[in-house]
């Protein structure tokens, strides 16, 4: 199992960062996202943040993303499985004065034999790190305008 963790401080309170964690907001700042469509019912804006909310994502591949933990303005965890890769992504929001330290972790597992381990070491980890850094910088620039 691999893990990538990145943090960034954003000059807005956690409530503003939280708003951007809805799946449909990912299109604005997540590197590589091309399409997001909710597959769960969204009757109110708060439904987008509830445990069990799901969306179909088109990025480099297509997959379904599901919220598996949600603590308003504190923590959001998503999970998915695609092409023999399982990922759990967690956002931790920590208030610091009038800003937020956002920590993003990705825990991933390749369900392949030796080939998967080679791909993970040579490519996947670096790819996730670069996309994560770009995405967090984009989010910061949007929120600090």
C-alpha positions in Angstrom: 0.0 0.0 0.0 1.3 3.5 -0.8 0.6 6.9 0.7 0.9 10.4 -0.5 0.4 13.3 1.9 0.5 17.1 1.1 -0.5 20.1 3.2 -1.1 23.8 2.3 -2.2 26.8 4.2 -5.0 28.9 2.7 -5.9 32.3 3.9 -9.6 31.6 4.4 -11.6 29.9 7.2 -12.3 26.1 7.0 -16.0 26.8 6.0 -14.8 28.3 2.6 -12.4 25.4 2.0 -15.2 22.9 2.9 -17.5 24.4 0.2 -14.9 23.4 -2.4 -14.9 19.8 -1.4 -18.2 19.0 -3.1 -17.7 16.7 -6.1 -19.0 19.3 -8.6 -16.6 21.9 -7.3 -13.6 19.6 -8.0 -13.9 20.6 -11.7 -12.7 24.0 -10.7 -9.4 22.9 -9.1 -8.7 19.2 -9.3 -6.0 18.5 -11.8 -7.2 16.2 -14.6 -10.9 16.2 -13.8 -12.9 16.4 -17.1 -16.5 15.6 -15.9 -18.4 15.1 -12.7 -22.0 13.9 -12.5 -23.8 13.1 -9.2 -25.2 9.6 -9.2 -26.8 10.0 -5.7 -29.8 12.2 -5.1 -29.0 15.8 -4.3 -32.1 17.6 -3.0 -30.3 20.3 -1.0 -26.7 21.7 -1.1 -25.8 19.8 2.1 -26.6 16.5 0.3 -23.4 16.9 -1.6 -21.4 16.4 1.6 -23.2 13.5 3.2 -21.8 10.1 3.7 -23.0 7.9 0.8 -23.0 10.7 -1.8 -21.7 9.4 -5.1 -20.5 10.8 -8.4 -19.3 9.5 -11.7 -15.9 11.0 -12.5 -14.2 11.2 -15.8 -10.5 11.9 -15.5 -7.8 9.8 -17.2 -10.2 7.0 -16.6 -13.9 6.7 -15.5 -14.8 5.8 -12.0 -17.4 6.3 -9.2 -16.4 8.3 -6.2 -18.2 7.9 -2.9 -18.1 9.9 0.4 -17.3 7.5 3.2 -16.7 10.0 6.0 -17.9 13.6 6.4 -17.3 15.9 9.4 -18.4 19.4 8.4 -15.5 21.8 8.2 -13.1 19.2 9.6 -12.7 16.1 7.5 -13.9 14.6 4.2 -13.0 11.1 3.0 -13.7 9.7 -0.5 -13.0 6.2 -1.9 -13.0 4.4 -5.2 -11.8 1.3 -7.0 -10.8 1.4 -10.7 -8.7 -0.8 -12.8 -7.2 -2.8 -10.0 -6.3 0.3 -8.0 -8.1 1.2 -4.7 -7.8 4.7 -3.3 -9.0 6.4 -0.2 -8.5 10.2 -0.2 -8.9 12.3 2.9 -9.0 16.1 3.4 -8.3 17.3 6.9 -9.2 21.0 7.6 -7.4 22.6 10.6 -8.3 26.2 11.6 -5.3 28.4 12.4 -6.3 31.9 13.2 -8.2 33.1 10.1 -6.7 30.6 7.8 -6.9 26.8 7.2 -4.2 24.2 7.0 -5.6 21.7 4.5 -3.9 18.3 4.6 -4.7 15.8 1.8 -3.8 12.2 2.0 -4.1 9.5 -0.6 -3.8 5.9 0.4 -3.7 3.6 -2.6 -3.3 -0.1 -3.3 -2.4 -1.8 -6.5 -4.1 -5.2 -6.9 -1.5 -6.5 -9.3 1.4 -8.8 -9.0 5.0 -7.7 -9.3 4.1 -5.6 -12.3 1.9 -3.4 -10.2 4.7 -2.8 -7.7 7.0 -1.8 -10.4 4.5 0.7 -11.9 3.8 2.1 -8.4 7.5 2.7 -7.7 8.3 4.1 -11.2 5.2 6.1 -12.0 2.0 6.2 -9.8 3.4 7.8 -6.6 5.1 10.6 -8.5 2.1 11.2 -10.6 -0.2 11.4 -7.6 2.2 13.8 -5.8 2.4 16.2 -8.8 -1.3 16.2 -9.4 -1.9 16.8 -5.7 0.5 19.7 -5.5 -1.0 21.4 -8.6 -4.6 20.9 -7.4 -3.9 22.3 -3.9 -2.1 25.3 -5.4 -5.1 25.9 -7.8 -7.5 25.6 -4.9 -5.5 28.1 -2.8 -5.4 30.6 -5.7 -9.2 30.4 -6.2 -10.0 30.8 -2.5 -7.5 33.6 -1.9 -8.8 35.9 -4.7 
